[in-house]
Amino acid sequence: QVQLVESGGGLVQPGGSLRLSCAASGSIFSIRTMGWYRQSPGKQRELVAVITSGGIANYAASVKGRFTISRDNAKNTAYLQMNSLKPEDTADYYCNVVGLSFSSWGQGTQVTVSS
């Protein structure tokens, strides 16, 4: 079993910044990708950003240039730095970790962008 603990969500004004963290623990073998997804009411869960073990990152077009994903392999932790936040970024953000034989989801952390 792999456990994921997310943190860093909250309420922020438009134009503000937040940093999300996702720490993985448990039976972790060869984590491949770590990523962030988000889901807002009435919408499907969508990919925000994903990063490989080698540090190659991919982003949704809607966040490219504003969000930065990074990871600390020694700590099995992924981060999502979110800058220039917009109201449309409001959603529940979920961490996803994929390994050789597993795919795990975090419990979600809420991000609200509002004045």
C-alpha positions in Angstrom: 0.0 0.0 0.0 1.1 3.5 -0.8 -0.1 6.4 1.2 -0.2 10.0 -0.1 -0.5 13.0 2.1 -1.3 16.3 0.4 -1.1 19.7 1.9 -1.0 23.4 1.0 -4.5 24.1 -0.3 -6.5 27.1 0.8 -8.1 30.3 -0.1 -6.2 32.9 -2.1 -7.0 36.0 -4.0 -6.7 36.2 -7.8 -3.1 36.7 -8.8 -1.8 35.0 -5.6 0.3 31.9 -5.1 0.0 28.6 -3.4 2.3 25.6 -3.1 0.9 22.1 -2.8 2.9 19.2 -1.5 2.4 15.5 -1.9 4.4 13.1 0.3 4.3 9.4 -0.6 5.1 6.6 2.0 4.6 2.9 2.4 5.4 0.2 -0.1 7.1 2.4 -2.6 9.2 0.8 -5.3 10.4 2.6 -8.3 8.0 5.6 -8.4 7.8 6.6 -12.0 5.5 9.6 -12.3 4.1 12.0 -9.8 1.3 14.3 -10.9 -1.4 16.6 -9.9 -5.0 16.5 -11.2 -7.9 18.7 -10.3 -11.7 18.5 -10.3 -14.2 21.2 -9.9 -18.0 20.7 -9.4 -19.7 19.3 -12.5 -16.5 18.7 -14.3 -14.3 15.7 -15.0 -11.0 15.3 -13.3 -8.3 16.8 -15.4 -4.5 16.6 -15.6 -2.7 19.7 -14.3 0.9 18.6 -14.4 3.0 15.4 -14.2 6.7 14.8 -13.7 8.8 11.8 -14.4 11.5 10.3 -12.2 14.0 12.0 -14.5 12.5 15.4 -14.0 10.6 15.8 -17.3 7.5 17.7 -16.7 4.3 18.2 -18.8 1.6 20.7 -18.1 -2.0 21.4 -19.1 -2.2 24.3 -21.5 -4.3 26.2 -19.1 -1.6 26.3 -16.4 1.6 26.4 -18.5 3.7 29.3 -17.5 2.0 29.8 -14.2 2.4 26.4 -12.4 5.6 24.5 -11.8 5.8 20.9 -10.8 8.9 19.5 -9.1 9.8 16.5 -7.0 12.3 15.4 -4.4 13.0 11.8 -5.2 14.9 11.3 -1.9 11.8 12.4 0.0 9.2 10.8 -2.4 7.6 14.2 -2.4 6.1 16.2 -5.3 5.3 19.9 -5.2 3.1 22.1 -7.3 4.0 25.8 -7.2 1.0 27.8 -8.4 1.4 31.4 -9.3 -0.9 34.0 -10.9 -3.9 32.1 -9.7 -7.2 32.7 -11.4 -10.7 32.0 -10.2 -11.0 29.2 -12.8 -8.2 27.4 -11.0 -10.6 26.8 -8.1 -10.9 23.0 -7.7 -10.0 20.1 -5.5 -6.5 19.1 -6.4 -5.4 15.4 -6.2 -1.9 13.9 -6.2 -1.3 10.8 -8.2 1.7 8.6 -8.0 2.4 5.8 -10.5 5.0 3.1 -10.0 5.8 -0.3 -11.5 2.9 -2.0 -10.0 0.7 0.6 -8.5 -1.2 3.9 -9.0 -2.3 5.8 -5.9 -4.4 8.9 -5.3 -4.3 11.3 -2.5 -7.4 12.5 -0.6 -7.4 15.9 -2.3 -6.8 19.4 -1.1 -9.1 22.3 -1.9 -7.9 25.4 -3.7 -10.2 28.4 -3.8 -9.3 31.5 -5.8 -11.6 34.3 -4.9 -11.6 37.9 -3.9 
